[in-house]
Amino acid sequence: MAISPQSAPNSRKSVRQNGLSFPILSDTHNDVAAAFGLRFELPDYLVDLYKSLKNDLPMFNGDPSWTLPMPARFVIGQDGTILYAEVNPDYTRRPEPEDMLPALRKASAIAA
């Protein structure tokens, strides 16, 4: 699953438009991101840039704040143990999906 600050209707639209096979849960006000220490407030120069590009983040997310979560991936076992965690504030640098395979294998072995 994915968790996003966008509103539920916009999350459903993203699932449809991108042909995703998993749900996107809505993190209203970025509360889950904040709990994981991932929420950040956009600096004024980025707010101005977003506005100049007609990117109305508060409308899209249904929240008046100009906050976003840092991209992160977690594999969490059924017992709540975090088996894999990756966070990078640079949204252009994403790990290869294969990087998570050992943790996914471990999670499925534990669940079996």
FENKA-V581779 format. One record per pair of residues at least 12 apart in sequence whose C-alpha atoms are under 8 Angstrom apart, sorted by sequence separation. I is the first residue (numbers start at 1). J is the second residue. D is the distance in whole Angstrom. If there is no record, write none. Layout:
BEGIN
I&J&D / I&J&D
END
This chain:
BEGIN
12&24&7 / 73&85&6 / 74&86&7 / 11&24&6 / 72&85&7 / 73&86&5 / 11&25&7 / 72&86&6 / 73&87&7 / 11&26&7 / 72&87&4 / 71&87&6 / 72&88&7 / 84&100&7 / 8&25&7 / 70&87&7 / 71&88&6 / 8&26&6 / 70&88&7 / 71&89&7 / 7&26&6 / 47&66&7 / 70&89&5 / 71&90&8 / 84&103&6 / 2&22&7 / 4&24&7 / 6&26&6 / 7&27&8 / 70&90&8 / 71&91&6 / 83&103&6 / 1&22&5 / 2&23&6 / 3&24&5 / 4&25&6 / 5&26&6 / 6&27&7 / 7&28&7 / 70&91&7 / 1&23&5 / 2&24&5 / 3&25&5 / 4&26&5 / 5&27&5 / 6&28&7 / 1&24&6 / 2&25&6 / 3&26&6 / 4&27&5 / 5&28&6 / 83&106&8 / 1&25&7 / 3&27&6 / 5&29&7 / 41&65&8 / 42&66&6 / 83&107&7 / 5&30&5 / 41&66&6 / 42&67&6 / 75&100&8 / 4&30&8 / 41&67&4 / 42&68&7 / 40&67&5 / 41&68&7 / 39&67&7 / 40&68&6 / 75&103&7 / 39&68&6 / 40&69&6 / 75&104&7 / 78&107&8 / 39&69&4 / 40&70&7 / 77&107&5 / 38&69&5 / 39&70&6 / 76&107&8 / 38&70&5 / 75&107&8 / 28&61&8 / 38&71&8 / 77&110&8 / 78&111&7 / 28&62&8 / 29&63&6 / 77&111&8 / 28&63&7 / 34&69&8 / 29&65&8 / 33&69&6 / 30&67&7 / 33&70&8 / 30&68&7 / 30&69&7 / 10&60&7 / 10&61&8 / 7&60&7 / 6&60&6 / 7&61&5 / 6&61&4 / 7&62&6 / 5&61&6 / 6&62&7 / 5&68&7 / 5&69&8
END
